[in-house]
Amino acid sequence: MWDLIYFLDLVGTFAFAVSGALSGIEKRYDVFGVLFVAFITAVGGGTTRDVLLGLTPVSWMNNIVYIYVIIAAVAFTFLTSGRIMKWRKTLFLFDSIGLGVFTIAGIRKTLEAGLSWEIAIMMGVISAVLGGILRDVFNNQEPLILQKEIYATACFAGALLLFIFYLAGVPLAVSIPVAILSIILIRILAVRYQWSLPVFGNSRKK
Protein backbone atom coordinates (compact mmCIF):
# COMPACT_ATOMS: atom_id res chain seq x y z
CA MET A 1 0.00 0.00 0.00
CA TRP A 2 2.87 2.36 0.73
CA ASP A 3 4.01 1.89 -2.90
CA LEU A 4 0.75 3.48 -4.00
CA ILE A 5 1.61 6.48 -1.81
CA TYR A 6 4.83 6.90 -3.80
CA PHE A 7 2.88 7.05 -7.07
CA LEU A 8 0.37 9.48 -5.61
CA ASP A 9 3.27 11.49 -4.20
CA LEU A 10 4.51 12.02 -7.74
CA VAL A 11 1.01 13.11 -8.77
CA GLY A 12 0.93 15.55 -5.87
CA THR A 13 4.39 16.83 -6.80
CA PHE A 14 3.20 17.51 -10.33
CA ALA A 15 0.06 19.28 -9.11
CA PHE A 16 1.92 21.48 -6.62
CA ALA A 17 4.58 22.30 -9.23
CA VAL A 18 1.85 23.41 -11.63
CA SER A 19 0.35 25.52 -8.86
CA GLY A 20 3.71 27.17 -8.19
CA ALA A 21 4.46 27.69 -11.88
CA LEU A 22 1.04 29.21 -12.45
CA SER A 23 1.55 31.67 -9.60
CA GLY A 24 4.92 32.63 -11.09
CA ILE A 25 3.38 33.23 -14.50
CA GLU A 26 0.69 35.40 -12.91
CA LYS A 27 3.47 37.41 -11.24
CA ARG A 28 5.18 37.75 -14.65
CA TYR A 29 8.43 36.08 -13.54
CA ASP A 30 10.99 34.95 -16.09
CA VAL A 31 11.51 31.27 -16.88
CA PHE A 32 13.97 30.75 -14.04
CA GLY A 33 11.66 32.51 -11.58
CA VAL A 34 8.71 30.33 -12.57
CA LEU A 35 10.82 27.17 -12.31
CA PHE A 36 12.11 28.22 -8.89
CA VAL A 37 8.65 28.89 -7.45
CA ALA A 38 7.38 25.61 -8.91
CA PHE A 39 10.30 23.77 -7.33
CA ILE A 40 9.90 25.17 -3.81
CA THR A 41 6.15 24.62 -3.94
CA ALA A 42 6.56 20.99 -4.95
CA VAL A 43 9.39 19.91 -2.64
CA GLY A 44 9.59 22.57 0.06
CA GLY A 45 7.53 20.63 2.58
CA GLY A 46 9.20 17.28 1.98
CA THR A 47 12.68 18.81 2.07
CA THR A 48 12.04 20.49 5.42
CA ARG A 49 10.59 17.26 6.80
CA ASP A 50 13.60 15.21 5.72
CA VAL A 51 16.05 17.73 7.17
CA LEU A 52 14.22 17.75 10.49
CA LEU A 53 14.26 13.95 10.50
CA GLY A 54 17.95 13.85 9.65
CA LEU A 55 17.26 12.04 6.37
CA THR A 56 19.92 13.42 4.07
CA PRO A 57 20.35 13.63 1.16
CA VAL A 58 16.65 14.53 1.03
CA SER A 59 14.11 12.56 -1.02
CA TRP A 60 14.30 14.47 -4.30
CA MET A 61 18.10 14.24 -4.27
CA ASN A 62 17.89 10.47 -3.96
CA ASN A 63 15.29 10.12 -6.71
CA ILE A 64 15.80 12.16 -9.89
CA VAL A 65 12.24 11.34 -10.97
CA TYR A 66 10.99 14.19 -8.79
CA ILE A 67 13.10 16.70 -10.74
CA TYR A 68 11.76 15.39 -14.05
CA VAL A 69 8.20 15.61 -12.75
CA ILE A 70 8.71 19.26 -11.74
CA ILE A 71 10.29 20.18 -15.09
CA ALA A 72 7.42 18.44 -16.90
CA ALA A 73 4.90 20.34 -14.76
CA VAL A 74 6.54 23.68 -15.60
CA ALA A 75 6.65 22.85 -19.31
CA PHE A 76 3.01 21.78 -19.16
CA THR A 77 2.06 25.04 -17.46
CA PHE A 78 3.89 27.19 -20.01
CA LEU A 79 2.29 25.33 -22.91
CA THR A 80 -1.23 25.47 -21.52
CA SER A 81 -1.16 28.61 -19.36
CA GLY A 82 -3.76 30.31 -21.57
CA ARG A 83 -6.25 27.54 -20.88
CA ILE A 84 -5.12 26.42 -17.46
CA MET A 85 -6.09 29.80 -16.01
CA LYS A 86 -9.66 28.62 -16.55
CA TRP A 87 -9.08 25.38 -14.69
CA ARG A 88 -9.09 26.81 -11.18
CA LYS A 89 -11.48 24.19 -9.89
CA THR A 90 -9.36 21.41 -11.38
CA LEU A 91 -6.17 22.85 -9.91
CA PHE A 92 -7.89 23.29 -6.57
CA LEU A 93 -8.86 19.62 -6.66
CA PHE A 94 -5.29 18.56 -7.44
CA ASP A 95 -4.00 20.83 -4.70
CA SER A 96 -6.40 19.15 -2.28
CA ILE A 97 -5.24 15.72 -3.46
CA GLY A 98 -1.66 16.82 -2.93
CA LEU A 99 -2.44 17.90 0.62
CA GLY A 100 -3.95 14.51 1.40
CA VAL A 101 -1.17 12.46 -0.17
CA PHE A 102 1.72 14.54 1.23
CA THR A 103 0.25 14.38 4.73
CA ILE A 104 0.18 10.59 4.68
CA ALA A 105 3.57 10.36 2.95
CA GLY A 106 5.06 12.56 5.67
CA ILE A 107 3.59 10.32 8.36
CA ARG A 108 5.04 7.25 6.66
CA LYS A 109 8.53 8.77 6.44
CA THR A 110 8.47 9.79 10.10
CA LEU A 111 7.26 6.44 11.37
CA GLU A 112 9.90 4.68 9.27
CA ALA A 113 12.49 6.88 11.00
CA GLY A 114 11.38 5.36 14.31
CA LEU A 115 9.66 8.41 15.77
CA SER A 116 6.33 8.61 17.60
CA TRP A 117 2.90 9.10 16.09
CA GLU A 118 2.68 12.55 17.66
CA ILE A 119 5.77 13.67 15.76
CA ALA A 120 4.60 11.83 12.65
CA ILE A 121 1.37 13.82 12.60
CA MET A 122 3.31 17.08 12.90
CA MET A 123 5.67 16.06 10.10
CA GLY A 124 2.73 15.03 7.95
CA VAL A 125 1.18 18.47 8.22
CA ILE A 126 4.54 20.16 7.55
CA SER A 127 5.06 18.01 4.46
CA ALA A 128 1.69 19.04 3.08
CA VAL A 129 1.53 22.77 3.77
CA LEU A 130 5.06 24.18 3.84
CA GLY A 131 5.52 24.19 0.08
CA GLY A 132 2.44 26.38 -0.31
CA ILE A 133 3.66 28.66 2.46
CA LEU A 134 7.02 29.14 0.72
CA ARG A 135 5.24 29.82 -2.57
CA ASP A 136 3.07 32.52 -1.03
CA VAL A 137 5.99 34.10 0.86
CA PHE A 138 8.13 34.33 -2.27
CA ASN A 139 5.13 35.78 -4.12
CA ASN A 140 4.68 38.38 -1.37
CA GLN A 141 1.24 37.04 -0.43
CA GLU A 142 -0.27 36.12 2.91
CA PRO A 143 0.04 32.32 3.27
CA LEU A 144 -3.23 30.40 3.34
CA ILE A 145 -2.26 28.85 6.66
CA LEU A 146 -2.46 32.31 8.27
CA GLN A 147 -5.94 32.98 6.90
CA LYS A 148 -9.28 31.80 8.25
CA GLU A 149 -9.58 29.26 5.44
CA ILE A 150 -9.40 25.59 6.51
CA TYR A 151 -6.03 24.37 5.20
CA ALA A 152 -3.58 22.82 7.65
CA THR A 153 -6.53 21.85 9.84
CA ALA A 154 -7.74 19.45 7.14
CA CYS A 155 -4.32 17.78 7.08
CA PHE A 156 -4.27 17.47 10.87
CA ALA A 157 -7.76 15.95 10.91
CA GLY A 158 -6.82 13.34 8.31
CA ALA A 159 -3.59 12.50 10.12
CA LEU A 160 -5.46 12.11 13.40
CA LEU A 161 -7.99 9.85 11.69
CA LEU A 162 -5.16 7.63 10.40
CA PHE A 163 -3.80 7.38 13.95
CA ILE A 164 -7.22 6.36 15.27
CA PHE A 165 -7.44 3.69 12.58
CA TYR A 166 -4.00 2.45 13.62
CA LEU A 167 -5.10 2.14 17.25
CA ALA A 168 -8.23 0.30 16.13
CA GLY A 169 -6.21 -2.15 14.03
CA VAL A 170 -7.77 -1.12 10.72
CA PRO A 171 -5.74 -2.46 7.74
CA LEU A 172 -3.60 0.05 5.82
CA ALA A 173 -5.44 -0.84 2.62
CA VAL A 174 -8.52 0.76 4.20
CA SER A 175 -7.11 3.40 6.55
CA ILE A 176 -4.80 5.15 4.06
CA PRO A 177 -7.38 5.82 1.30
CA VAL A 178 -9.98 6.89 3.87
CA ALA A 179 -7.53 9.27 5.56
CA ILE A 180 -6.52 10.82 2.22
CA LEU A 181 -10.14 11.19 1.13
CA SER A 182 -11.04 12.79 4.45
CA ILE A 183 -8.43 15.50 3.94
CA ILE A 184 -9.62 16.14 0.39
CA LEU A 185 -13.28 16.28 1.40
CA ILE A 186 -12.68 18.56 4.40
CA ARG A 187 -10.71 20.96 2.22
CA ILE A 188 -13.31 20.99 -0.55
CA LEU A 189 -16.29 21.30 1.79
CA ALA A 190 -14.57 24.01 3.82
CA VAL A 191 -14.12 26.16 0.72
CA ARG A 192 -17.57 25.29 -0.65
CA TYR A 193 -19.37 26.23 2.55
CA GLN A 194 -16.83 28.80 3.79
CA TRP A 195 -15.97 26.97 6.98
CA SER A 196 -13.33 28.67 9.07
CA LEU A 197 -11.72 28.60 12.48
CA PRO A 198 -12.39 31.35 15.06
CA VAL A 199 -10.30 34.50 14.63
CA PHE A 200 -8.63 36.18 17.60
CA GLY A 201 -9.54 39.83 18.09
CA ASN A 202 -12.55 41.84 17.11
CA SER A 203 -11.64 42.33 13.49
CA ARG A 204 -9.17 41.35 10.82
CA LYS A 205 -7.43 43.54 8.29
CA LYS A 206 -8.45 42.93 4.72
N, C-alpha and C positions, 0 to 999 in steps of 0.2 A: 504493500500500500504506500510505503514511503517513496517508492520509485515513481508513483503517480504524482506525488508532490513535486518531485524534480521537474517533471514535464510541465506541470501547471506553473511552477516557479518560472520557467522560461516564458510561458505565456504572459505571466504577470510582469516579467521584466520587459517584454515587448510593449505591453500596454502602458506601463509607466514611462518607458522611453519615448513613446509617441506623445504622451501627455506633456513630458518635459520639452520635447522638440516643438510641439505646437505652441507652448507658451513662449518659447524663444522666438519663433516666427512672428507671433503676435507683438513681441517687443522689438521686432525688426533687428535682431542680432545677425551677425554674419554667420557663415557656415560653421566656423569653429565655436562660436558662442552657442549656437543651437545644439551642436554635438555635445558640448560641455554640460549644458543644462539637462539634456536628455540622459547623459551618463550619470550625473549625480542623483537625478530623480530615480533612475532604475536601480542603482546599486548603493546609494547612500546609506540606506537603512541596514542592509546586509553587511556592508563594510564595517559600520560602527559596531554592529552586534559581534562580528567576528573578532574585532580588535578588543572589545571588552571581555570576550571569552578567551582571549589569548590564542585564537586560531589563526595563525599567520604562516605563510601568505594567505590572504583572505580568499573567499570562494571564487570570485571572478578571476583572480590571478592563477588559480589552480585549474580553471576550466575556461579555455579560450572561447567556448561556445557562447558565453554570456556577452563577450565583446562583439561577436558576429551578430548576435541578436539585436544589440543596441544599434549597431551600424545599419542593419537592415531596417530597423524601426525608423531611424532618421531619414534614410533614403525613401522609405515608404511615405513618410510625412511630407517631405519635399515634393514628391511626385503627385501627391493627392491633396495637398494643403487647401487647394481651392474648393474641393468637395468635402474634405474632412471637417472643415469648419462647421458644416451643417450636421455633423454626426455627434453632437454634444451628448445626446442620450446614450449613443453607443459607447462613446469614450467613457462616460460616467459609469456605465455598466462594467466595462473592462477595468476601470479604476477600482470599482468595488470588488471585482473578482480578485484583483491584485492584492487588495487589503486582506481579503480572506485567506488567500494562499500564503502570502508572506508572513502572516501571523502564525499559521500552523508550521510553516517551514522554520521560522525562528524558534518556536517551541521545540521542534525536533532537534535542531542543532544544539540547543542548550542542554536538553536532556542527554543527548549523546556525549556531551562534555562532562557529564556526571554531576550537574548542578540540580538544585531543587526545583520543584514545580513552581514555587513562588517566583524564583528568578527567571524560570522559563517563560512564565506569563509576561513578565516585564520585557524580556528580550523579544518575545513575539510581537508585542505592541511596537517596540522600537523598530524592529525590522520592517513593519508595515508602514509606519507613518513618517519616519525620519527623512526618507527620500523626498516626500512631498513638502516637508518643512524646508529642506535645503533649497528646493526649487523655488518656493515662494520667497525665501529670504534673498536669494540671488536675483530674483525678479522684483525686489523691493515691494513685496506685497505682504499683508498680514497673513501668517500661516493659518490654515483651516483649523488646526488644533487649538488656536487661541480664540477662535470664534465660537458662537453658541452652537453652531452646527454639530450634530453627532458625527464624530469621525473616529478618534482614538477609542471612544467609549464602545463603539461597535466591535472593535478588535478585542478589547478587554472582555466584553461579554462572551464572545465566541471562544476565547482562550479559557475563560472560566468554565464554560460549558464542556469543553474538551476535558478539563480536569475532573469535573463531576462525573463524566462518562468513565474516565479512568478509574476513579474510586469505586464506581458501580460495576466495573468489570466488563463494560461494553466493548466488543471487538473494534479494532482500529478501522476495519472495513466499513463500519457503520458510523463510528464517532467522528472520524476525520471529515467525511463529506457533510455530515450534519453540522459540524462546527463551522466549516467554511460557508455553507449555505446560510447559517444563522447570521454571520457577519455581513454577508451580501444583503440579506433581507432587511436587517436592522438599518444598514446604511441607506438602502433604497427607500424604505418606508419613512425613515427620519426626514429625508429630503422631500418626499412626496407629501407628507403631512406636517412638515415644518416642526418636527420634534426638536427640543433643545434642552440643555441643562440649565438650572438656575444661574443667573448672573449676579455677581456680588456688586453692591452699590445700587443707587437709585436709578442710574441711567448709564448708557454706554455711548461713547462717541461714534459717530457714523462717518 
